[in-house]
Amino acid sequence: MSKVENYFTTDWSAMTSSDWIGLTITVAVFIGMLVAFVWALRPSQKKQLEKQKYKILDDE
């Protein structure tokens, strides 16, 4: 095994519960951000997003 491969290996059995919780949160946030970006940047959503652009400033 080269030095680079040795550096990037993970001992899954040595991970503590805090490591697993951190990994789970990180993966969940990554997937959530990916879904949000795909939803927001889709061209078919442009009109809907433009309507809501100043919604916070409206006095409704």
Predicted model as a PDB file, atoms N, CA, C, CB and O in Angstrom, pLDDT in the B-factor column:
MODEL        1                                                                  
ATOM      1  N   MET A   1       0.852  -1.177   0.000  1.00 58.00           N  
ATOM      2  CA  MET A   1       0.000   0.000   0.000  1.00 58.00           C  
ATOM      3  C   MET A   1       0.900   1.243   0.000  1.00 58.00           C  
ATOM      4  CB  MET A   1      -0.971  -0.003   1.235  1.00 58.00           C  
ATOM      5  O   MET A   1       1.879   1.307   0.744  1.00 58.00           O  
ATOM      6  N   SER A   2       0.564   2.216  -0.832  1.00 75.00           N  
ATOM      7  CA  SER A   2       1.380   3.422  -0.892  1.00 75.00           C  
ATOM      8  C   SER A   2       1.074   4.331   0.286  1.00 75.00           C  
ATOM      9  CB  SER A   2       1.149   4.164  -2.211  1.00 75.00           C  
ATOM     10  O   SER A   2       0.129   4.092   1.039  1.00 75.00           O  
ATOM     11  N   LYS A   3       1.873   5.368   0.440  1.00 83.00           N  
ATOM     12  CA  LYS A   3       1.662   6.300   1.548  1.00 83.00           C  
ATOM     13  C   LYS A   3       0.332   7.028   1.423  1.00 83.00           C  
ATOM     14  CB  LYS A   3       2.800   7.310   1.612  1.00 83.00           C  
ATOM     15  O   LYS A   3      -0.330   7.284   2.429  1.00 83.00           O  
ATOM     16  N   VAL A   4      -0.063   7.359   0.215  1.00 84.00           N  
ATOM     17  CA  VAL A   4      -1.332   8.067   0.009  1.00 84.00           C  
ATOM     18  C   VAL A   4      -2.494   7.151   0.372  1.00 84.00           C  
ATOM     19  CB  VAL A   4      -1.465   8.556  -1.462  1.00 84.00           C  
ATOM     20  O   VAL A   4      -3.414   7.585   1.064  1.00 84.00           O  
ATOM     21  N   GLU A   5      -2.480   5.919  -0.068  1.00 83.00           N  
ATOM     22  CA  GLU A   5      -3.544   4.968   0.267  1.00 83.00           C  
ATOM     23  C   GLU A   5      -3.602   4.729   1.764  1.00 83.00           C  
ATOM     24  CB  GLU A   5      -3.333   3.642  -0.469  1.00 83.00           C  
ATOM     25  O   GLU A   5      -4.691   4.609   2.326  1.00 83.00           O  
ATOM     26  N   ASN A   6      -2.465   4.658   2.413  1.00 81.00           N  
ATOM     27  CA  ASN A   6      -2.415   4.458   3.853  1.00 81.00           C  
ATOM     28  C   ASN A   6      -3.001   5.663   4.589  1.00 81.00           C  
ATOM     29  CB  ASN A   6      -0.972   4.205   4.306  1.00 81.00           C  
ATOM     30  O   ASN A   6      -3.630   5.499   5.635  1.00 81.00           O  
ATOM     31  N   TYR A   7      -2.806   6.850   4.065  1.00 82.00           N  
ATOM     32  CA  TYR A   7      -3.308   8.072   4.694  1.00 82.00           C  
ATOM     33  C   TYR A   7      -4.833   8.148   4.622  1.00 82.00           C  
ATOM     34  CB  TYR A   7      -2.689   9.305   4.027  1.00 82.00           C  
ATOM     35  O   TYR A   7      -5.475   8.635   5.553  1.00 82.00           O  
ATOM     36  N   PHE A   8      -5.407   7.674   3.533  1.00 83.00           N  
ATOM     37  CA  PHE A   8      -6.846   7.795   3.322  1.00 83.00           C  
ATOM     38  C   PHE A   8      -7.652   6.562   3.725  1.00 83.00           C  
ATOM     39  CB  PHE A   8      -7.105   8.092   1.893  1.00 83.00           C  
ATOM     40  O   PHE A   8      -8.858   6.526   3.479  1.00 83.00           O  
ATOM     41  N   THR A   9      -7.046   5.575   4.320  1.00 86.00           N  
ATOM     42  CA  THR A   9      -7.803   4.413   4.762  1.00 86.00           C  
ATOM     43  C   THR A   9      -8.571   4.753   6.039  1.00 86.00           C  
ATOM     44  CB  THR A   9      -6.865   3.204   4.993  1.00 86.00           C  
ATOM     45  O   THR A   9      -8.157   5.619   6.809  1.00 86.00           O  
ATOM     46  N   THR A  10      -9.679   4.071   6.254  1.00 85.00           N  
ATOM     47  CA  THR A  10     -10.508   4.294   7.430  1.00 85.00           C  
ATOM     48  C   THR A  10     -10.718   2.977   8.151  1.00 85.00           C  
ATOM     49  CB  THR A  10     -11.863   4.929   7.043  1.00 85.00           C  
ATOM     50  O   THR A  10     -11.079   1.972   7.538  1.00 85.00           O  
ATOM     51  N   ASP A  11     -10.493   2.986   9.437  1.00 87.00           N  
ATOM     52  CA  ASP A  11     -10.745   1.805  10.259  1.00 87.00           C  
ATOM     53  C   ASP A  11     -12.168   1.932  10.798  1.00 87.00           C  
ATOM     54  CB  ASP A  11      -9.686   1.669  11.433  1.00 87.00           C  
ATOM     55  O   ASP A  11     -12.390   2.524  11.854  1.00 87.00           O  
ATOM     56  N   TRP A  12     -13.130   1.371  10.065  1.00 88.00           N  
ATOM     57  CA  TRP A  12     -14.542   1.530  10.407  1.00 88.00           C  
ATOM     58  C   TRP A  12     -14.873   0.924  11.765  1.00 88.00           C  
ATOM     59  CB  TRP A  12     -15.412   0.896   9.336  1.00 88.00           C  
ATOM     60  O   TRP A  12     -15.752   1.426  12.465  1.00 88.00           O  
ATOM     61  N   SER A  13     -14.196  -0.127  12.142  1.00 92.00           N  
ATOM     62  CA  SER A  13     -14.495  -0.772  13.418  1.00 92.00           C  
ATOM     63  C   SER A  13     -13.993   0.032  14.614  1.00 92.00           C  
ATOM     64  CB  SER A  13     -13.889  -2.154  13.447  1.00 92.00           C  
ATOM     65  O   SER A  13     -14.450  -0.184  15.736  1.00 92.00           O  
ATOM     66  N   ALA A  14     -13.069   0.947  14.392  1.00 92.00           N  
ATOM     67  CA  ALA A  14     -12.526   1.748  15.483  1.00 92.00           C  
ATOM     68  C   ALA A  14     -13.292   3.057  15.683  1.00 92.00           C  
ATOM     69  CB  ALA A  14     -11.063   2.046  15.223  1.00 92.00           C  
ATOM     70  O   ALA A  14     -12.969   3.832  16.583  1.00 92.00           O  
ATOM     71  N   MET A  15     -14.300   3.303  14.855  1.00 93.00           N  
ATOM     72  CA  MET A  15     -15.055   4.546  14.975  1.00 93.00           C  
ATOM     73  C   MET A  15     -15.958   4.503  16.202  1.00 93.00           C  
ATOM     74  CB  MET A  15     -15.888   4.799  13.708  1.00 93.00           C  
ATOM     75  O   MET A  15     -16.622   3.501  16.466  1.00 93.00           O  
ATOM     76  N   THR A  16     -15.971   5.611  16.949  1.00 95.00           N  
ATOM     77  CA  THR A  16     -16.810   5.707  18.142  1.00 95.00           C  
ATOM     78  C   THR A  16     -18.211   6.151  17.746  1.00 95.00           C  
ATOM     79  CB  THR A  16     -16.198   6.687  19.172  1.00 95.00           C  
ATOM     80  O   THR A  16     -18.459   6.461  16.581  1.00 95.00           O  
ATOM     81  N   SER A  17     -19.118   6.184  18.699  1.00 95.00           N  
ATOM     82  CA  SER A  17     -20.481   6.635  18.406  1.00 95.00           C  
ATOM     83  C   SER A  17     -20.492   8.100  17.984  1.00 95.00           C  
ATOM     84  CB  SER A  17     -21.389   6.431  19.629  1.00 95.00           C  
ATOM     85  O   SER A  17     -21.299   8.497  17.143  1.00 95.00           O  
ATOM     86  N   SER A  18     -19.603   8.904  18.559  1.00 96.00           N  
ATOM     87  CA  SER A  18     -19.511  10.314  18.151  1.00 96.00           C  
ATOM     88  C   SER A  18     -19.065  10.437  16.698  1.00 96.00           C  
ATOM     89  CB  SER A  18     -18.534  11.075  19.065  1.00 96.00           C  
ATOM     90  O   SER A  18     -19.546  11.308  15.972  1.00 96.00           O  
ATOM     91  N   ASP A  19     -18.161   9.582  16.276  1.00 94.00           N  
ATOM     92  CA  ASP A  19     -17.720   9.568  14.878  1.00 94.00           C  
ATOM     93  C   ASP A  19     -18.877   9.222  13.955  1.00 94.00           C  
ATOM     94  CB  ASP A  19     -16.569   8.569  14.682  1.00 94.00           C  
ATOM     95  O   ASP A  19     -19.057   9.859  12.917  1.00 94.00           O  
ATOM     96  N   TRP A  20     -19.667   8.209  14.327  1.00 95.00           N  
ATOM     97  CA  TRP A  20     -20.798   7.791  13.495  1.00 95.00           C  
ATOM     98  C   TRP A  20     -21.862   8.878  13.434  1.00 95.00           C  
ATOM     99  CB  TRP A  20     -21.407   6.489  14.030  1.00 95.00           C  
ATOM    100  O   TRP A  20     -22.446   9.114  12.377  1.00 95.00           O  
ATOM    101  N   ILE A  21     -22.119   9.536  14.547  1.00 97.00           N  
ATOM    102  CA  ILE A  21     -23.099  10.628  14.549  1.00 97.00           C  
ATOM    103  C   ILE A  21     -22.615  11.766  13.663  1.00 97.00           C  
ATOM    104  CB  ILE A  21     -23.352  11.138  15.987  1.00 97.00           C  
ATOM    105  O   ILE A  21     -23.387  12.316  12.878  1.00 97.00           O  
ATOM    106  N   GLY A  22     -21.352  12.116  13.784  1.00 96.00           N  
ATOM    107  CA  GLY A  22     -20.786  13.172  12.942  1.00 96.00           C  
ATOM    108  C   GLY A  22     -20.829  12.823  11.465  1.00 96.00           C  
ATOM    109  O   GLY A  22     -21.145  13.671  10.630  1.00 96.00           O  
ATOM    110  N   LEU A  23     -20.515  11.589  11.147  1.00 95.00           N  
ATOM    111  CA  LEU A  23     -20.566  11.135   9.755  1.00 95.00           C  
ATOM    112  C   LEU A  23     -21.990  11.196   9.221  1.00 95.00           C  
ATOM    113  CB  LEU A  23     -20.016   9.705   9.630  1.00 95.00           C  
ATOM    114  O   LEU A  23     -22.217  11.644   8.098  1.00 95.00           O  
ATOM    115  N   THR A  24     -22.949  10.744  10.026  1.00 97.00           N  
ATOM    116  CA  THR A  24     -24.354  10.754   9.618  1.00 97.00           C  
ATOM    117  C   THR A  24     -24.851  12.181   9.390  1.00 97.00           C  
ATOM    118  CB  THR A  24     -25.221  10.058  10.674  1.00 97.00           C  
ATOM    119  O   THR A  24     -25.519  12.456   8.393  1.00 97.00           O  
ATOM    120  N   ILE A  25     -24.529  13.074  10.300  1.00 98.00           N  
ATOM    121  CA  ILE A  25     -24.953  14.479  10.151  1.00 98.00           C  
ATOM    122  C   ILE A  25     -24.313  15.099   8.919  1.00 98.00           C  
ATOM    123  CB  ILE A  25     -24.585  15.302  11.409  1.00 98.00           C  
ATOM    124  O   ILE A  25     -24.977  15.811   8.165  1.00 98.00           O  
ATOM    125  N   THR A  26     -23.034  14.836   8.711  1.00 98.00           N  
ATOM    126  CA  THR A  26     -22.337  15.392   7.550  1.00 98.00           C  
ATOM    127  C   THR A  26     -22.948  14.905   6.242  1.00 98.00           C  
ATOM    128  CB  THR A  26     -20.856  15.026   7.598  1.00 98.00           C  
ATOM    129  O   THR A  26     -23.161  15.700   5.326  1.00 98.00           O  
ATOM    130  N   VAL A  27     -23.230  13.625   6.146  1.00 98.00           N  
ATOM    131  CA  VAL A  27     -23.823  13.068   4.922  1.00 98.00           C  
ATOM    132  C   VAL A  27     -25.241  13.611   4.725  1.00 98.00           C  
ATOM    133  CB  VAL A  27     -23.846  11.514   4.982  1.00 98.00           C  
ATOM    134  O   VAL A  27     -25.630  13.923   3.599  1.00 98.00           O  
ATOM    135  N   ALA A  28     -26.016  13.728   5.808  1.00 98.00           N  
ATOM    136  CA  ALA A  28     -27.384  14.252   5.702  1.00 98.00           C  
ATOM    137  C   ALA A  28     -27.386  15.716   5.251  1.00 98.00           C  
ATOM    138  CB  ALA A  28     -28.112  14.117   7.051  1.00 98.00           C  
ATOM    139  O   ALA A  28     -28.201  16.106   4.416  1.00 98.00           O  
ATOM    140  N   VAL A  29     -26.487  16.513   5.795  1.00 98.00           N  
ATOM    141  CA  VAL A  29     -26.401  17.925   5.394  1.00 98.00           C  
ATOM    142  C   VAL A  29     -25.958  18.031   3.939  1.00 98.00           C  
ATOM    143  CB  VAL A  29     -25.420  18.700   6.312  1.00 98.00           C  
ATOM    144  O   VAL A  29     -26.477  18.862   3.195  1.00 98.00           O  
ATOM    145  N   PHE A  30     -25.011  17.204   3.530  1.00 98.00           N  
ATOM    146  CA  PHE A  30     -24.557  17.216   2.142  1.00 98.00           C  
ATOM    147  C   PHE A  30     -25.697  16.877   1.183  1.00 98.00           C  
ATOM    148  CB  PHE A  30     -23.401  16.230   1.953  1.00 98.00           C  
ATOM    149  O   PHE A  30     -25.886  17.555   0.174  1.00 98.00           O  
ATOM    150  N   ILE A  31     -26.444  15.842   1.497  1.00 98.00           N  
ATOM    151  CA  ILE A  31     -27.567  15.453   0.639  1.00 98.00           C  
ATOM    152  C   ILE A  31     -28.639  16.537   0.642  1.00 98.00           C  
ATOM    153  CB  ILE A  31     -28.166  14.107   1.103  1.00 98.00           C  
ATOM    154  O   ILE A  31     -29.206  16.847  -0.405  1.00 98.00           O  
ATOM    155  N   GLY A  32     -28.922  17.116   1.808  1.00 96.00           N  
ATOM    156  CA  GLY A  32     -29.899  18.210   1.879  1.00 96.00           C  
ATOM    157  C   GLY A  32     -29.482  19.414   1.057  1.00 96.00           C  
ATOM    158  O   GLY A  32     -30.309  20.005   0.362  1.00 96.00           O  
ATOM    159  N   MET A  33     -28.223  19.784   1.126  1.00 95.00           N  
ATOM    160  CA  MET A  33     -27.722  20.909   0.327  1.00 95.00           C  
ATOM    161  C   MET A  33     -27.771  20.588  -1.165  1.00 95.00           C  
ATOM    162  CB  MET A  33     -26.283  21.263   0.742  1.00 95.00           C  
ATOM    163  O   MET A  33     -28.101  21.450  -1.979  1.00 95.00           O  
ATOM    164  N   LEU A  34     -27.450  19.374  -1.511  1.00 94.00           N  
ATOM    165  CA  LEU A  34     -27.491  18.966  -2.915  1.00 94.00           C  
ATOM    166  C   LEU A  34     -28.914  19.045  -3.450  1.00 94.00           C  
ATOM    167  CB  LEU A  34     -26.938  17.541  -3.083  1.00 94.00           C  
ATOM    168  O   LEU A  34     -29.130  19.553  -4.550  1.00 94.00           O  
ATOM    169  N   VAL A  35     -29.883  18.555  -2.694  1.00 93.00           N  
ATOM    170  CA  VAL A  35     -31.290  18.621  -3.100  1.00 93.00           C  
ATOM    171  C   VAL A  35     -31.745  20.077  -3.211  1.00 93.00           C  
ATOM    172  CB  VAL A  35     -32.183  17.856  -2.094  1.00 93.00           C  
ATOM    173  O   VAL A  35     -32.439  20.438  -4.161  1.00 93.00           O  
ATOM    174  N   ALA A  36     -31.358  20.908  -2.250  1.00 88.00           N  
ATOM    175  CA  ALA A  36     -31.753  22.324  -2.282  1.00 88.00           C  
ATOM    176  C   ALA A  36     -31.173  23.033  -3.504  1.00 88.00           C  
ATOM    177  CB  ALA A  36     -31.297  23.037  -0.998  1.00 88.00           C  
ATOM    178  O   ALA A  36     -31.869  23.814  -4.154  1.00 88.00           O  
ATOM    179  N   PHE A  37     -29.918  22.771  -3.816  1.00 88.00           N  
ATOM    180  CA  PHE A  37     -29.313  23.414  -4.977  1.00 88.00           C  
ATOM    181  C   PHE A  37     -29.954  22.939  -6.276  1.00 88.00           C  
ATOM    182  CB  PHE A  37     -27.815  23.145  -5.008  1.00 88.00           C  
ATOM    183  O   PHE A  37     -30.209  23.743  -7.173  1.00 88.00           O  
ATOM    184  N   VAL A  38     -30.216  21.642  -6.380  1.00 87.00           N  
ATOM    185  CA  VAL A  38     -30.851  21.122  -7.594  1.00 87.00           C  
ATOM    186  C   VAL A  38     -32.246  21.718  -7.747  1.00 87.00           C  
ATOM    187  CB  VAL A  38     -30.925  19.574  -7.557  1.00 87.00           C  
ATOM    188  O   VAL A  38     -32.640  22.102  -8.848  1.00 87.00           O  
ATOM    189  N   TRP A  39     -32.999  21.799  -6.645  1.00 83.00           N  
ATOM    190  CA  TRP A  39     -34.352  22.365  -6.702  1.00 83.00           C  
ATOM    191  C   TRP A  39     -34.308  23.853  -7.053  1.00 83.00           C  
ATOM    192  CB  TRP A  39     -35.077  22.162  -5.356  1.00 83.00           C  
ATOM    193  O   TRP A  39     -35.102  24.314  -7.874  1.00 83.00           O  
ATOM    194  N   ALA A  40     -33.410  24.595  -6.455  1.00 81.00           N  
ATOM    195  CA  ALA A  40     -33.370  26.041  -6.665  1.00 81.00           C  
ATOM    196  C   ALA A  40     -32.798  26.426  -8.019  1.00 81.00           C  
ATOM    197  CB  ALA A  40     -32.562  26.693  -5.579  1.00 81.00           C  
ATOM    198  O   ALA A  40     -33.194  27.449  -8.577  1.00 81.00           O  
ATOM    199  N   LEU A  41     -31.905  25.661  -8.549  1.00 81.00           N  
ATOM    200  CA  LEU A  41     -31.242  26.034  -9.797  1.00 81.00           C  
ATOM    201  C   LEU A  41     -31.878  25.417 -11.037  1.00 81.00           C  
ATOM    202  CB  LEU A  41     -29.802  25.636  -9.735  1.00 81.00           C  
ATOM    203  O   LEU A  41     -31.388  25.608 -12.149  1.00 81.00           O  
ATOM    204  N   ARG A  42     -32.958  24.686 -10.850  1.00 82.00           N  
ATOM    205  CA  ARG A  42     -33.642  24.096 -11.994  1.00 82.00           C  
ATOM    206  C   ARG A  42     -34.346  25.204 -12.768  1.00 82.00           C  
ATOM    207  CB  ARG A  42     -34.655  22.999 -11.542  1.00 82.00           C  
ATOM    208  O   ARG A  42     -35.074  25.987 -12.158  1.00 82.00           O  
ATOM    209  N   PRO A  43     -34.165  25.307 -14.072  1.00 78.00           N  
ATOM    210  CA  PRO A  43     -34.764  26.383 -14.851  1.00 78.00           C  
ATOM    211  C   PRO A  43     -36.291  26.436 -14.774  1.00 78.00           C  
ATOM    212  CB  PRO A  43     -34.351  26.245 -16.274  1.00 78.00           C  
ATOM    213  O   PRO A  43     -36.866  27.519 -14.875  1.00 78.00           O  
ATOM    214  N   SER A  44     -36.953  25.307 -14.600  1.00 81.00           N  
ATOM    215  CA  SER A  44     -38.412  25.312 -14.541  1.00 81.00           C  
ATOM    216  C   SER A  44     -38.922  25.949 -13.251  1.00 81.00           C  
ATOM    217  CB  SER A  44     -38.947  23.892 -14.667  1.00 81.00           C  
ATOM    218  O   SER A  44     -40.106  26.275 -13.166  1.00 81.00           O  
ATOM    219  N   GLN A  45     -38.086  26.131 -12.266  1.00 79.00           N  
ATOM    220  CA  GLN A  45     -38.474  26.731 -10.995  1.00 79.00           C  
ATOM    221  C   GLN A  45     -38.284  28.253 -10.986  1.00 79.00           C  
ATOM    222  CB  GLN A  45     -37.674  26.107  -9.868  1.00 79.00           C  
ATOM    223  O   GLN A  45     -38.621  28.904  -9.997  1.00 79.00           O  
ATOM    224  N   LYS A  46     -37.758  28.819 -12.055  1.00 81.00           N  
ATOM    225  CA  LYS A  46     -37.404  30.227 -12.056  1.00 81.00           C  
ATOM    226  C   LYS A  46     -38.605  31.128 -11.789  1.00 81.00           C  
ATOM    227  CB  LYS A  46     -36.774  30.594 -13.373  1.00 81.00           C  
ATOM    228  O   LYS A  46     -38.512  32.041 -10.969  1.00 81.00           O  
ATOM    229  N   LYS A  47     -39.726  30.895 -12.459  1.00 82.00           N  
ATOM    230  CA  LYS A  47     -40.901  31.750 -12.272  1.00 82.00           C  
ATOM    231  C   LYS A  47     -41.429  31.654 -10.846  1.00 82.00           C  
ATOM    232  CB  LYS A  47     -42.004  31.369 -13.267  1.00 82.00           C  
ATOM    233  O   LYS A  47     -41.770  32.671 -10.241  1.00 82.00           O  
ATOM    234  N   GLN A  48     -41.497  30.460 -10.313  1.00 82.00           N  
ATOM    235  CA  GLN A  48     -41.993  30.268  -8.951  1.00 82.00           C  
ATOM    236  C   GLN A  48     -41.070  30.954  -7.936  1.00 82.00           C  
ATOM    237  CB  GLN A  48     -42.115  28.762  -8.631  1.00 82.00           C  
ATOM    238  O   GLN A  48     -41.550  31.573  -6.987  1.00 82.00           O  
ATOM    239  N   LEU A  49     -39.780  30.850  -8.125  1.00 79.00           N  
ATOM    240  CA  LEU A  49     -38.841  31.474  -7.203  1.00 79.00           C  
ATOM    241  C   LEU A  49     -38.859  32.999  -7.337  1.00 79.00           C  
ATOM    242  CB  LEU A  49     -37.430  30.940  -7.447  1.00 79.00           C  
ATOM    243  O   LEU A  49     -38.714  33.708  -6.341  1.00 79.00           O  
ATOM    244  N   GLU A  50     -39.034  33.501  -8.543  1.00 83.00           N  
ATOM    245  CA  GLU A  50     -39.099  34.950  -8.745  1.00 83.00           C  
ATOM    246  C   GLU A  50     -40.341  35.541  -8.072  1.00 83.00           C  
ATOM    247  CB  GLU A  50     -39.103  35.281 -10.250  1.00 83.00           C  
ATOM    248  O   GLU A  50     -40.292  36.666  -7.573  1.00 83.00           O  
ATOM    249  N   LYS A  51     -41.467  34.789  -8.052  1.00 82.00           N  
ATOM    250  CA  LYS A  51     -42.670  35.274  -7.372  1.00 82.00           C  
ATOM    251  C   LYS A  51     -42.434  35.403  -5.870  1.00 82.00           C  
ATOM    252  CB  LYS A  51     -43.854  34.332  -7.640  1.00 82.00           C  
ATOM    253  O   LYS A  51     -42.996  36.290  -5.228  1.00 82.00           O  
ATOM    254  N   GLN A  52     -41.624  34.544  -5.319  1.00 81.00           N  
ATOM    255  CA  GLN A  52     -41.390  34.543  -3.882  1.00 81.00           C  
ATOM    256  C   GLN A  52     -40.183  35.383  -3.465  1.00 81.00           C  
ATOM    257  CB  GLN A  52     -41.206  33.135  -3.405  1.00 81.00           C  
ATOM    258  O   GLN A  52     -39.809  35.414  -2.292  1.00 81.00           O  
ATOM    259  N   LYS A  53     -39.588  36.054  -4.429  1.00 81.00           N  
ATOM    260  CA  LYS A  53     -38.353  36.784  -4.184  1.00 81.00           C  
ATOM    261  C   LYS A  53     -38.497  37.833  -3.083  1.00 81.00           C  
ATOM    262  CB  LYS A  53     -37.893  37.445  -5.457  1.00 81.00           C  
ATOM    263  O   LYS A  53     -37.639  37.928  -2.205  1.00 81.00           O  
ATOM    264  N   TYR A  54     -39.571  38.619  -3.120  1.00 82.00           N  
ATOM    265  CA  TYR A  54     -39.760  39.693  -2.155  1.00 82.00           C  
ATOM    266  C   TYR A  54     -40.910  39.392  -1.187  1.00 82.00           C  
ATOM    267  CB  TYR A  54     -40.020  41.006  -2.883  1.00 82.00           C  
ATOM    268  O   TYR A  54     -41.495  40.312  -0.617  1.00 82.00           O  
ATOM    269  N   LYS A  55     -41.228  38.136  -1.004  1.00 82.00           N  
ATOM    270  CA  LYS A  55     -42.338  37.740  -0.147  1.00 82.00           C  
ATOM    271  C   LYS A  55     -42.135  38.227   1.307  1.00 82.00           C  
ATOM    272  CB  LYS A  55     -42.499  36.209  -0.177  1.00 82.00           C  
ATOM    273  O   LYS A  55     -43.108  38.586   1.971  1.00 82.00           O  
ATOM    274  N   ILE A  56     -40.944  38.242   1.779  1.00 81.00           N  
ATOM    275  CA  ILE A  56     -40.657  38.660   3.148  1.00 81.00           C  
ATOM    276  C   ILE A  56     -40.933  40.152   3.342  1.00 81.00           C  
ATOM    277  CB  ILE A  56     -39.202  38.342   3.505  1.00 81.00           C  
ATOM    278  O   ILE A  56     -41.200  40.590   4.461  1.00 81.00           O  
ATOM    279  N   LEU A  57     -40.872  40.926   2.275  1.00 80.00           N  
ATOM    280  CA  LEU A  57     -41.082  42.375   2.374  1.00 80.00           C  
ATOM    281  C   LEU A  57     -42.531  42.775   2.213  1.00 80.00           C  
ATOM    282  CB  LEU A  57     -40.261  43.083   1.343  1.00 80.00           C  
ATOM    283  O   LEU A  57     -42.884  43.919   2.502  1.00 80.00           O  
ATOM    284  N   ASP A  58     -43.392  41.857   1.755  1.00 75.00           N  
ATOM    285  CA  ASP A  58     -44.815  42.167   1.574  1.00 75.00           C  
ATOM    286  C   ASP A  58     -45.528  42.265   2.910  1.00 75.00           C  
ATOM    287  CB  ASP A  58     -45.490  41.108   0.701  1.00 75.00           C  
ATOM    288  O   ASP A  58     -45.193  41.552   3.856  1.00 75.00           O  
ATOM    289  N   ASP A  59     -46.519  43.155   2.985  1.00 70.00           N  
ATOM    290  CA  ASP A  59     -47.297  43.358   4.216  1.00 70.00           C  
ATOM    291  C   ASP A  59     -48.607  42.606   4.160  1.00 70.00           C  
ATOM    292  CB  ASP A  59     -47.564  44.844   4.451  1.00 70.00           C  
ATOM    293  O   ASP A  59     -49.661  43.203   4.376  1.00 70.00           O  
ATOM    294  N   GLU A  60     -48.579  41.363   3.887  1.00 60.00           N  
ATOM    295  CA  GLU A  60     -49.815  40.583   3.775  1.00 60.00           C  
ATOM    296  C   GLU A  60     -50.232  39.990   5.069  1.00 60.00           C  
ATOM    297  CB  GLU A  60     -49.664  39.500   2.774  1.00 60.00           C  
ATOM    298  O   GLU A  60     -51.253  39.306   5.134  1.00 60.00           O  
TER     299      GLU A  60                                                      
ENDMDL                                                                          
END                                                                             
